[in-house]
């Protein structure tokens, strides 16, 4: 295999740009997963609602406890999925230049915007590295929330199954 020509090497994305692209793709995947899981879990909760068979006493209390624990876990899972898809509204930029539109000034000031853009353009690699860092942290946080939601959904289903088996 021969070495890439200069035009082929120029066509390859830079490492910082590649990092930003991968982080953006991971965020998109996490948002799609969380939205799909949230929709499915909301639809499935109606199927996982055990109806009591008229038991009384200790057996009914145990059934009610398992069902209540299942509902609590389900609500916590849906909240975790909602947290995974909500936009990040706080600044997390490690550098001195803005990384996202959330860090731009509230009031329109063309001179200030020009200076911010010039600062970012002046050192494009640092700007891309800062973006990659922030976006990567966002992607990791989203996937952790999805993992927690999945664990809570499994726990919820187990609680519903236990509650159903007792009724």
C-alpha positions in Angstrom: 0.0 0.0 0.0 1.4 3.4 -1.0 1.6 6.5 1.2 -1.3 8.9 0.6 -0.7 11.7 -1.8 -0.8 15.2 -0.5 -4.3 15.8 -1.9 -5.5 12.6 -0.3 -3.9 13.6 3.0 -5.5 17.0 2.8 -8.9 15.4 2.3 -8.6 13.5 5.6 -10.3 15.2 8.5 -8.0 16.7 11.2 -7.9 14.8 14.5 -9.7 17.6 16.4 -12.4 17.8 13.7 -12.8 14.1 13.8 -13.2 14.2 17.6 -16.0 16.8 17.3 -17.7 14.8 14.6 -17.6 11.7 16.7 -18.9 13.5 19.7 -21.8 15.1 17.7 -22.7 11.7 16.3 -22.7 10.1 19.8 -25.0 12.9 21.1 -27.4 12.3 18.2 -27.4 8.5 18.9 -27.9 9.0 22.6 -30.8 11.4 22.0 -32.5 8.9 19.6 -32.0 6.0 22.0 -33.4 7.9 24.9 -36.4 9.2 23.0 -37.2 5.7 21.7 -36.8 4.1 25.1 -38.9 6.8 26.7 -41.7 6.3 24.2 -41.6 2.5 24.5 -41.5 2.6 28.3 -44.5 4.9 28.5 -46.4 2.7 26.1 -45.5 -0.5 28.0 -46.4 0.7 31.4 -50.1 0.1 30.6 -49.3 -3.5 29.8 -47.4 -4.0 33.1 -50.2 -3.0 35.4 -51.1 -6.1 37.3 -54.7 -6.3 38.5 -55.2 -7.8 41.9 -57.1 -11.1 42.1 -58.9 -10.1 45.2 -56.3 -11.4 47.7 -56.4 -9.9 51.2 -53.9 -9.5 54.0 -50.2 -10.1 53.7 -50.3 -11.4 50.1 -52.1 -8.2 48.9 -49.7 -6.0 50.9 -46.7 -7.8 49.2 -48.3 -7.4 45.8 -49.0 -3.7 46.5 -45.4 -3.2 47.7 -43.9 -4.8 44.6 -46.2 -2.8 42.3 -45.4 0.5 44.1 -41.7 -0.2 43.8 -42.1 -1.0 40.1 -44.0 2.2 39.5 -41.4 4.2 41.4 -38.6 2.6 39.4 -40.5 3.3 36.2 -41.0 7.0 37.0 -37.3 7.3 37.9 -36.3 5.7 34.6 -38.6 8.0 32.6 -37.1 11.0 34.4 -33.6 9.7 33.6 -34.5 9.4 29.9 -35.9 12.9 30.0 -32.7 14.2 31.6 -30.7 12.4 28.8 -32.5 14.3 26.0 -32.8 17.7 27.6 -30.5 20.4 26.3 -27.4 21.4 28.2 -27.9 25.0 29.1 -24.8 25.7 31.2 -21.3 26.7 30.1 -18.8 23.9 30.2 -16.1 25.5 28.0 -12.5 24.8 29.2 -11.0 27.6 27.2 -11.4 31.4 27.1 -13.4 31.5 23.9 -17.1 30.5 23.4 -17.7 26.9 22.4 -21.4 26.9 22.0 -24.1 29.5 21.3 -25.1 29.3 24.9 -21.9 31.2 25.8 -22.6 34.1 23.4 -23.6 37.4 25.0 -27.3 38.1 25.5 -27.3 41.4 23.8 -26.3 41.7 20.1 -23.0 43.5 19.9 -21.4 43.0 16.5 -18.0 44.1 17.7 -18.0 41.7 20.6 -19.2 38.9 18.3 -16.4 39.7 15.8 -13.8 39.5 18.5 -15.1 36.2 19.8 -15.2 34.7 16.3 -11.8 36.1 15.5 -10.4 34.6 18.7 -11.9 31.2 17.8 -10.7 31.4 14.2 -7.3 32.5 15.3 -6.6 29.2 16.9 -9.0 26.9 15.2 -7.3 23.7 16.6 -7.8 24.8 20.2 -11.3 25.8 19.5 -12.1 22.4 18.0 -10.3 20.6 20.9 -12.5 22.6 23.3 -15.6 21.7 21.4 -14.6 18.0 21.2 -14.0 18.0 25.0 -17.3 19.6 25.8 -19.3 17.6 23.3 -17.6 14.4 24.5 -18.6 15.1 28.1 -22.2 15.7 27.1 -22.3 12.4 25.1 -20.9 10.5 28.1 -23.4 12.1 30.5 -26.3 11.2 28.1 -25.2 7.6 27.8 -24.8 7.3 31.6 -28.3 8.5 32.0 -29.6 6.0 29.5 -27.7 3.2 31.2 -29.2 4.2 34.6 -32.7 4.4 32.9 -32.3 0.9 31.5 -31.3 -0.5 34.9 -34.3 1.2 36.4 -36.6 -0.1 33.7 -35.4 -3.7 34.3 -35.9 -3.3 38.0 -39.4 -1.9 37.3 -40.3 -4.9 35.1 -39.0 -7.3 37.8 -41.1 -5.6 40.4 -44.2 -5.8 38.2 -43.5 -9.5 37.4 -43.1 -10.2 41.2 -46.2 -8.3 42.0 -48.2 -10.1 39.2 -47.0 -13.5 40.3 -48.3 -12.9 43.8 -51.8 -11.6 42.7 
